[in-house]
Every structure is written in C-alpha cells, then in structure tokens.
C-alpha cells in the first residue's frame, strides 16, 4: 500500500476518466462525480480543521501497518476529531491498526501495543462472509446456482467491487464468483434499503440507513442516507448477533452491510468492510460531523484518554 502522504497521487486522470491506482476503479468525470467531489471536499475541510487542532490536544497516538489510511477512510477523520495523530513507530502508539485495503491479506505479526485492531481480519471475501454468516445466524445466505430455482445474486469475491448482478437459476456458476440469495430489501416499488453498521472496538454504536433506486441496488449510489441508532432498525437480539458475527470475522474496526428481507423478516450480512469509507457522501454534513465526533469519543476511550 502506498504510504505517500500526498494522497492525491493515488489518482490518475485521462480522457475524462479518473482512475484509482490502488483498486483500478474508474470514475467518469460527469455531473454526479463533480457533485460527489464537492460534497466530500466540504467535509474534508472540516477534517483538516480537526487535524490542525489535534496538534494542541493529547489524543490517541495511532500507528498503521503495512500502510496508512487516506482521508476518505473513516478512521482518518475519526482519529483527528479525537485529537489524535498518526505515528510511524508502533512502540510509541496507543493503538496499532492493521490497515491494508485488500480483500485477502497475508497478515502481520501482532505488535506489542496497548491495543491492536484488525490484525486477525485478513479475509473478507464473499465466501468467507457467507460461511461465517451461516455459522453465527443459523440460516444461509449462500446459494448453489445449479440447484436453485429463480433469481439469485452473482458477485465477485472482491470487496467493494459493487459488481453484483441478478441471474436466473438454475445456471452454471462462473469461476471467481459467489452466489447469494436475492434479498428483497425493497421499501416500496422504487427503492431498496440497507443498514451500514459501524464496528468500533468490536461494538456497533450506530449506523447509516441507506436508500437507493431498485434498479441500482448493487451500485454505490445512495439517493438518501440517514444517521440511525441501531435500535431504530434492528430487532431485539439482532445487535448481539451482528457483534458476534464481527467477532467471528475478527473485525475490530470497519462496517457491515446488512439487508432485511421483507418476506421472512430476517437480516443478512452481505458485505464486510475492514477499511471502510464513511460517512456516506449523501449523508447531510451535520450528521457526518456528528457521526465522526461520536466515533472519535470511542477512540479516545479505547486509548484510555479522557473523553
């Protein structure tokens, strides 16, 4: 992972398309892309103000390995909102985070630090998510497309690819893809809804309720995002199940994407993000700042700093 502090060097521009070097994702420079950039940049200015103020505060010192996060990863603004700073020497850190934006990683030895995060979370493939989900919740998400009947979801193993598509089963599976049941998470004829649960120190404090057009259900495009308390969306017992799932995935920091099927009423974890990019762009700025401050307080508490 590139550790260059000049984060804008992560991007390439050619013929009206911006490319992300680390992932290969291509983003056409159109109206929506420009809106996303402007929306994020306003939040980024607030982050920079927090970062400038952090030099006068005694917040948590955090080291990252093998790379350090860019400003769009949620741990970056949360750390600076906590009055913390990034240090290069794990021996001088209050918290050491295993940070590698990769679906599968080889892992690193856990350093001798007061607190370490995500060092055992090295596999967030869809196959791993499917397997752990069934172990914890007791009902399956995975489907065999050769024996199923009806629509199923086909996805690549890669985390954050947003390449899901609906196929009609029975069908032959494609190499490198996983198959899941199609969750009917529609809230009306035109929109679907999912709940992005933040995981901080293995706990789920709150999340983001995301809604998007049903014809863009697999895309990273939200028409509406709300800051939501977990009890506003989860039923009794589901928080404990989700935290048990995070523990089984060895996820200390990150986010879970959770869908509720309106037919059986059950929840399904369809994705695990250990290097989550949050808060969502469509979330109002006031709620972005509120969410960041709340997680910042948790970081200070985890590091043993006064809140």
C-alpha positions as CSV (number, residue, x, y, z in Angstrom):
1,X,0.0,0.0,0.0
2,X,1.2,3.4,-0.9
3,X,2.3,5.3,2.2
4,X,2.9,8.6,0.4
5,X,1.3,11.4,2.4
6,X,0.4,13.2,-0.8
7,X,-2.9,11.3,-1.2
8,X,-3.9,13.0,-4.5
9,X,-1.1,11.0,-6.1
10,X,-3.4,7.9,-5.8
11,X,-5.4,9.2,-8.7
12,X,-4.8,9.3,-12.5
13,X,-6.8,11.4,-15.0
14,X,-7.0,10.6,-18.7
15,X,-9.7,11.3,-21.3
16,X,-12.3,12.5,-18.9
17,X,-11.9,9.5,-16.6
18,X,-10.3,9.4,-13.1
19,X,-8.7,6.1,-12.1
20,X,-7.9,5.0,-8.6
21,X,-4.4,3.5,-8.7
22,X,-4.8,1.1,-5.8
23,X,-8.1,-0.5,-6.9
24,X,-8.3,0.2,-10.7
25,X,-11.8,1.7,-10.2
26,X,-12.6,4.2,-13.0
27,X,-14.8,7.2,-12.3
28,X,-16.2,9.2,-15.3
29,X,-15.9,13.0,-14.6
30,X,-19.5,13.8,-15.1
31,X,-22.1,15.9,-13.1
32,X,-22.6,13.3,-10.3
33,X,-18.9,12.8,-9.9
34,X,-18.3,16.5,-9.6
35,X,-21.2,16.7,-7.0
36,X,-19.6,13.9,-5.0
37,X,-16.2,15.6,-5.1
38,X,-17.7,18.9,-3.9
39,X,-19.7,17.2,-1.1
40,X,-16.7,15.3,0.1
41,X,-14.4,18.3,-0.1
42,X,-16.6,20.4,2.2
43,X,-16.3,17.5,4.8
44,X,-12.6,17.3,4.1
45,X,-12.1,20.9,5.0
46,X,-13.7,20.2,8.4
47,X,-11.3,17.2,8.8
48,X,-8.3,19.4,8.1
49,X,-9.5,21.8,10.8
50,X,-9.7,18.9,13.2
51,X,-6.2,17.8,12.1
52,X,-4.8,21.2,12.7
53,X,-6.4,21.4,16.1
54,X,-5.1,17.9,17.0
55,X,-1.5,19.2,17.5
56,X,-2.6,21.0,20.6
57,X,-4.5,18.1,22.1
58,X,-3.4,14.9,23.7
59,X,-5.4,12.4,21.9
60,X,-4.6,8.8,20.9
61,X,-1.4,8.1,19.0
62,X,-2.2,5.5,16.3
63,X,0.2,3.6,14.1
64,X,-0.8,1.8,10.9
65,X,0.7,-1.2,9.1
66,X,1.5,-2.0,6.3
67,X,0.1,1.3,5.0
68,X,-1.6,4.4,6.4
69,X,-5.2,5.5,5.5
70,X,-6.1,8.3,3.2
71,X,-8.6,10.9,4.3
72,X,-11.6,9.1,2.7
73,X,-11.2,6.1,5.1
74,X,-13.3,6.8,8.2
75,X,-10.5,6.1,10.6
76,X,-8.6,9.1,9.4
77,X,-11.2,11.8,10.3
78,X,-12.3,10.0,13.4
79,X,-8.7,9.9,14.7
80,X,-8.1,13.6,14.1
81,X,-11.5,14.5,15.5
82,X,-10.3,12.7,18.6
83,X,-7.4,15.0,18.8
84,X,-5.1,12.1,17.9
85,X,-2.2,11.8,15.5
86,X,-0.6,9.2,13.3
87,X,2.8,7.9,14.5
88,X,5.2,5.8,12.5
89,X,6.6,3.8,15.4
90,X,4.2,1.2,16.8
91,X,6.1,1.2,20.1
92,X,5.1,4.8,20.6
93,X,1.4,4.2,19.7
94,X,-1.7,3.8,22.0
95,X,-3.4,1.8,19.2
96,X,-1.9,-0.1,16.3
97,X,-4.2,-0.9,13.3
98,X,-3.6,-3.4,10.6
99,X,-4.6,-1.4,7.6
100,X,-4.5,-2.9,4.1
101,X,-7.3,-2.2,1.6
102,X,-7.2,-5.8,0.2
103,X,-9.9,-8.5,0.2
104,X,-7.4,-11.1,1.3
105,X,-4.2,-10.3,3.1
106,X,-1.3,-12.4,4.4
107,X,-1.4,-10.7,7.8
108,X,1.4,-9.4,10.0
109,X,2.6,-10.3,13.4
110,X,0.7,-8.5,16.2
111,X,2.9,-5.9,17.7
112,X,3.4,-5.4,21.4
113,X,1.0,-2.5,21.9
114,X,-1.7,-1.5,24.4
115,X,-4.4,-2.1,21.8
116,X,-4.3,-3.6,18.3
117,X,-7.1,-3.7,15.7
118,X,-7.9,-6.0,12.8
119,X,-4.7,-7.9,12.9
120,X,-6.6,-11.2,12.6
121,X,-9.1,-9.9,10.0
122,X,-7.3,-10.9,6.8
123,X,-10.1,-12.5,4.8
124,X,-13.3,-10.6,3.9
125,X,-14.1,-12.5,0.7
126,X,-17.7,-13.1,0.0
127,X,-17.2,-16.8,0.5
128,X,-15.8,-16.1,4.0
129,X,-18.7,-13.8,4.7
130,X,-21.2,-16.4,3.6
131,X,-19.6,-19.2,5.7
132,X,-19.3,-17.1,8.9
133,X,-22.8,-15.7,8.5
134,X,-24.4,-19.1,8.4
135,X,-22.4,-20.3,11.4
136,X,-23.5,-17.3,13.5
137,X,-27.1,-16.7,12.3
138,X,-28.0,-20.4,11.7
139,X,-29.5,-19.8,8.2
140,X,-27.8,-19.5,4.9
141,X,-27.1,-16.6,2.5
142,X,-25.1,-18.7,0.1
143,X,-26.9,-20.5,-2.8
144,X,-25.9,-23.2,-5.2
145,X,-27.0,-21.7,-8.6
146,X,-27.0,-25.2,-10.2
147,X,-29.8,-26.4,-7.9
148,X,-31.6,-23.2,-7.1
149,X,-34.8,-22.1,-8.9
150,X,-35.4,-18.4,-9.6
151,X,-33.4,-15.2,-9.3
152,X,-30.0,-15.3,-7.5
153,X,-27.3,-12.7,-7.0
154,X,-23.9,-13.3,-8.6
155,X,-20.9,-11.3,-7.3
156,X,-17.1,-11.5,-7.5
157,X,-15.1,-12.3,-4.3
158,X,-13.6,-8.8,-4.3
159,X,-14.6,-6.5,-1.5
160,X,-16.2,-3.2,-2.6
161,X,-16.5,-4.1,-6.3
162,X,-20.2,-3.3,-6.5
163,X,-20.5,-5.7,-9.4
164,X,-23.5,-7.7,-8.3
165,X,-26.0,-8.8,-10.9
166,X,-29.1,-10.9,-10.9
167,X,-29.1,-14.2,-12.7
168,X,-31.9,-16.7,-13.3
169,X,-31.2,-20.1,-11.7
170,X,-30.6,-22.9,-12.4
171,X,-27.4,-21.8,-14.1
172,X,-23.7,-22.7,-14.2
173,X,-21.5,-20.8,-11.8
174,X,-18.8,-18.6,-13.2
175,X,-15.2,-19.0,-11.9
176,X,-14.3,-16.5,-9.3
177,X,-17.9,-15.6,-8.4
178,X,-20.1,-16.4,-5.4
179,X,-23.9,-16.8,-5.4
180,X,-26.3,-15.5,-2.7
181,X,-30.0,-15.4,-2.3
182,X,-31.7,-12.3,-3.7
183,X,-32.7,-10.4,-0.6
184,X,-35.9,-8.5,-1.1
185,X,-35.0,-5.3,0.7
186,X,-37.4,-3.1,-1.1
187,X,-39.3,-0.5,1.0
188,X,-41.5,0.5,-1.9
189,X,-41.8,-0.1,-5.6
190,X,-38.8,2.0,-6.5
191,X,-36.3,1.9,-3.6
192,X,-34.3,-0.6,-1.6
193,X,-32.8,-0.1,1.8
194,X,-29.8,-1.4,3.8
195,X,-28.2,-0.6,7.1
196,X,-24.5,0.1,7.3
197,X,-23.4,-0.9,10.8
198,X,-20.2,0.7,12.1
199,X,-17.9,-1.5,14.1
200,X,-15.7,0.3,16.6
201,X,-13.7,-1.8,19.0
202,X,-15.9,-4.8,18.2
203,X,-19.0,-2.9,19.2
204,X,-21.8,-1.5,17.0
205,X,-22.7,2.0,18.3
206,X,-24.9,3.2,15.4
207,X,-25.1,3.1,11.6
208,X,-26.2,4.7,8.4
209,X,-29.6,3.9,6.8
210,X,-29.1,4.0,3.1
211,X,-31.7,4.0,0.3
212,X,-31.2,3.8,-3.4
213,X,-33.2,3.1,-6.6
214,X,-34.1,-0.5,-7.0
215,X,-32.5,-0.6,-10.5
216,X,-29.2,0.5,-8.9
217,X,-29.4,-1.8,-5.9
218,X,-25.8,-3.1,-6.4
219,X,-24.2,0.3,-7.1
220,X,-22.6,2.6,-4.6
221,X,-25.1,5.3,-5.3
222,X,-27.5,6.4,-2.5
223,X,-30.4,8.8,-3.1
224,X,-30.9,9.2,0.7
225,X,-28.8,8.4,3.8
226,X,-29.8,8.9,7.4
227,X,-27.8,8.6,10.7
228,X,-29.6,5.9,12.6
229,X,-29.4,4.4,16.1
230,X,-29.1,0.6,15.9
231,X,-32.4,0.2,17.9
232,X,-34.2,2.2,15.3
233,X,-33.7,-0.6,12.7
234,X,-32.6,-3.7,14.5
235,X,-34.9,-6.1,16.4
236,X,-34.2,-7.4,19.9
237,X,-31.3,-9.9,19.8
238,X,-30.0,-8.8,16.3
239,X,-27.4,-6.4,17.7
240,X,-25.8,-9.3,19.7
241,X,-25.8,-11.5,16.6
242,X,-24.1,-8.8,14.5
243,X,-21.5,-8.2,17.1
244,X,-20.9,-12.0,17.4
245,X,-20.6,-12.1,13.6
246,X,-18.0,-9.2,13.7
247,X,-16.1,-11.1,16.3
248,X,-16.1,-14.3,14.2
249,X,-14.8,-12.3,11.3
250,X,-12.0,-10.9,13.6
251,X,-13.3,-7.4,12.7
252,X,-12.4,-4.9,15.4
253,X,-12.9,-1.8,13.2
254,X,-14.9,-1.4,10.0
255,X,-18.5,-1.7,8.8
256,X,-21.1,-4.4,8.0
257,X,-23.6,-4.0,5.2
258,X,-26.9,-5.5,6.4
259,X,-30.1,-6.1,4.5
260,X,-33.5,-7.1,5.8
261,X,-35.7,-9.4,3.7
262,X,-39.3,-8.1,3.8
263,X,-40.6,-11.6,3.1
264,X,-39.1,-13.5,6.0
265,X,-38.2,-10.5,8.2
266,X,-34.6,-11.8,8.7
267,X,-31.4,-9.8,8.4
268,X,-28.5,-10.8,6.2
269,X,-24.9,-9.5,6.2
270,X,-23.9,-9.2,2.6
271,X,-20.5,-7.4,2.9
272,X,-17.7,-6.8,5.4
273,X,-15.5,-3.7,5.2
274,X,-12.3,-3.5,7.2
275,X,-11.1,-0.3,5.6
276,X,-14.5,1.4,5.4
277,X,-15.0,4.6,3.5
278,X,-17.5,6.5,5.6
279,X,-19.6,8.5,6.3
280,X,-21.6,8.0,3.1
281,X,-21.4,11.0,0.7
282,X,-25.2,11.5,0.6
283,X,-25.4,11.9,4.4
284,X,-26.0,15.6,5.4
285,X,-22.9,17.4,6.6
286,X,-24.3,18.0,10.1
287,X,-24.8,14.2,10.5
288,X,-21.4,13.5,9.0
289,X,-19.7,15.6,11.7
290,X,-21.9,14.2,14.4
291,X,-21.1,10.6,13.4
292,X,-17.4,11.4,13.3
293,X,-17.4,13.0,16.7
294,X,-19.2,10.1,18.3
295,X,-16.7,7.6,16.9
296,X,-13.9,10.0,18.0
297,X,-15.1,9.8,21.6
298,X,-15.0,6.0,21.4
299,X,-11.4,6.1,20.0
300,X,-10.3,8.3,22.9
301,X,-12.0,5.9,25.4
302,X,-10.4,2.8,23.7
303,X,-7.0,4.5,24.0
304,X,-7.5,5.4,27.7
305,X,-7.8,9.1,27.1
306,X,-10.2,11.4,28.9
307,X,-13.4,11.9,26.9
